[in-house]
Amino acid sequence: MAEAKKVAKDTYLFREGDAPDAMYIVKTGGFAVTKTKGNSEVVLAEIKPGAMVGEMALFDNKPRSANVKANKDSEVISLPYDSLTKQMEQLPVWVRAIMKTLNENLREANKKIKILENSNPDEERFPPHIINKYISILNLVGHKYGKPEENGTHSYSSVLLRNYTIQIFQEATNKMQSVVNALTDLGYLSQEDRGDGTQKITNLKPAELFGFVDWYNEWLFKQEKDRLPPMTEAETRILNGILHFAKKVEPNNKGLYKVNLNDVQNDSMKETGNLIRTEDVNSLIEKKYLTEKIMDEKGVYIMVELPYVEPLARNWDMVNTFKKKLR
């Protein structure tokens, strides 16, 4: 019958595909429900003391549909199916029918969700408006519930973010984790393991993330004729190089920074790690991110409106990074 069982941290209670033999009630500690994806695992849910796990197979004896791993030293009460089945036989037929139907409906719902997630393989997994939605969720959770940290940053629990993502906005938590990882790589967020299977997420640049959402939303929903063309990854690299040199000069009385393109070509490899030739800025001029070239006896120049161009370079850098990382 019921039996207490200890499960050490990072040990699996059972794995996806295992044959089922019991359901469990978590007595102490906690567990993470995960799905294997490639060489990693995606966390679907957290199981706390008093919760039950492994109950679905009691009705149909199907293999485990997910992994369940202890995120701290834990103890469960094991309830073998053989004993439970004998007890269920004592229940009225209509009660057993309801329980079986609910279980089948849940299985079918999970199956449909999986089909939807895997359908249309050629469809973009992270269309632009979805990326903006996930960053908006991050901004909302951080702004409303985040703990203020030094230098204007704020932090919050990965559990809170996961709950908001799936419960309030009904979005996939694995996609949110992909966005969090990408923003961490870009230096907008940091993640700190708390030792209990959860993370402390710190928004390092909240103002820039809010600004990105507003800018990207406006850009996405403008008519094409009214918006600047997108910047490629190569163009953002060139523009960032131009900005590097613009910051080395004083602005004129109109707030414009005069950059000598000959100096850029001569010194860009040494100072930025990328060679930027005079002609490399032509596409940025055509797209109206930079002004026309100016020639005089000292060389070829370009005027840069730094407060206007710098956020655009930063935002397109983020967009192009998302395209590479979020596939």
Helices and strands as residue ranges (DSSP letters): E 3-7, E 12-14, E 22-28, E 31-37, E 40-47, E 52-53, H 57-60, E 67-70, E 74-80, H 81-88, H 93-118, H 128-145, E 147-148, G 150-152, E 154-157, H 158-163, I 164-168, H 173-185, E 189-193, E 199-203, H 206-221, G 224-226, H 233-246, E 257-260, H 261-272, G 278-281, H 282-286, E 294-296, E 299-304, H 306-325
